[in-house]
Amino acid sequence: MKVWLKFLAGAVLGVILARFLPMGNPGIADLLSGLETLAIRIGRWIVIPLLVFSLTMSLYELREEGRFIALMGRSILLLVGVDLFVIAIGIVVTMIFPMERIPIIIQEQSPYAVPDTIRDVAVQFPHNMFAILVGDATFLLPVCIFSFFLGIGLSIERTNAKAVITLIDSLSRIFYAIAGLFSEIVGILIIIFAASWTFRFYTVTQLTIFRNLMLSLAILGGILGLVVFPLCLYLTRSRVHPWKVLYGTFACALAGFFSGDINMTLPVMFRHSKESLGIRRCSNTVTLTLFAMFGRAGSALVAMMAFMVIVKSYSSLELPQTQLLAIALRTILVSFSLALHPGDGAYVALTSLCQQYGRGYEGTYLVMKPMAFYLVAVGTCLDILIAVFASYAIAKKSALQENRKISQFI
């Protein structure tokens, strides 16, 4: 059975299971939340060992082939370009199709911890380099830096490091095989994710004030994922069938949507990009990791849309174009700072936008707390689609992709 069919079957079972649960029961909500946390921890088990050895070998191979600088240059340019493009779409949509206001909710809630990026990043860099290898797979930048220097070191001392290179290459392939088993396990874990998601979705839809925003995000996300992104790929690369790429990405997007955790989905993305889309390891490991950390345009777009609704709900005045431009620039900057938040990127981005905007809006992100899971789901799904489409385009341009028939997709 195809992996996407297993994921879809798991999602359907989770949705059906949730419908038999007593909706609105706090005990059931706590149980599902605990199971979801456990499932995400299980899903992240393989991320760091897979990333360390695969990224090391990828960097080594790219340097040996003289492609490292070109690949990184294309990746960074595309990452920035996609961010600008997606946020511009969000601004245009909010100007042409104004969102409905939502009533202000006044209730006691524990404030969400406002991110302190510098402090959080500093904590993630231990005094001992090897301590990075026993992290919790939340912030992957230290792991990437470790792999970068290890790969560079192997390239410099390749004559004396042949045994180490062989060992790391073998470990990379072994952990890739283990990651394949974990991607099968995700088909079971997605039952928990879908049940928890459906339980919260039913609860939130009882609050009719959020329905317009939820529908708008669903429509915009569908248009971007099913039309705009494939069309952009088709226009930039001739003789490419973009909807075939979309089909090869479906399982990753489904897992990301219900789990809301992009790091947990990374092994699934590695496997599908290699075995279904034919992207070589030395390319997909680098590009997918880069976009998973810093290319969070989807989450930033969702956060910006929610923020515009909040601003409109608190004020009857129309925002001048200068303020819209300032919000767009803040959103782009925020999208690059979500690497520390793989499981709640859209809501953290919304928190940052409210805090940076000021003018009494610092705590207004709490209005969106009941539907935070939905913002995260849509944002993560778009992030994954962007990452895979960008990775495919970069690999195609760099001649690091082999054509695969649909019948060969996993």
Secondary structure as GFF3:
##gff-version 3
##sequence-region A 1 410
A	DSSP	alpha_helix	3	19	.	.	.	ID=ss1
A	DSSP	alpha_helix	26	44	.	.	.	ID=ss2
A	DSSP	alpha_helix	47	65	.	.	.	ID=ss3
A	DSSP	alpha_helix	68	96	.	.	.	ID=ss4
A	DSSP	alpha_helix	117	124	.	.	.	ID=ss5
A	DSSP	three_ten_helix	129	134	.	.	.	ID=ss6
A	DSSP	alpha_helix	141	156	.	.	.	ID=ss7
A	DSSP	alpha_helix	162	205	.	.	.	ID=ss8
A	DSSP	three_ten_helix	208	210	.	.	.	ID=ss9
A	DSSP	alpha_helix	211	223	.	.	.	ID=ss10
A	DSSP	pi_helix	224	228	.	.	.	ID=ss11
A	DSSP	alpha_helix	229	236	.	.	.	ID=ss12
A	DSSP	alpha_helix	242	259	.	.	.	ID=ss13
A	DSSP	alpha_helix	262	275	.	.	.	ID=ss14
A	DSSP	alpha_helix	281	294	.	.	.	ID=ss15
A	DSSP	alpha_helix	297	314	.	.	.	ID=ss16
A	DSSP	alpha_helix	321	335	.	.	.	ID=ss17
A	DSSP	alpha_helix	345	357	.	.	.	ID=ss18
A	DSSP	three_ten_helix	364	371	.	.	.	ID=ss19
A	DSSP	alpha_helix	372	397	.	.	.	ID=ss20
A	DSSP	three_ten_helix	406	408	.	.	.	ID=ss21
###
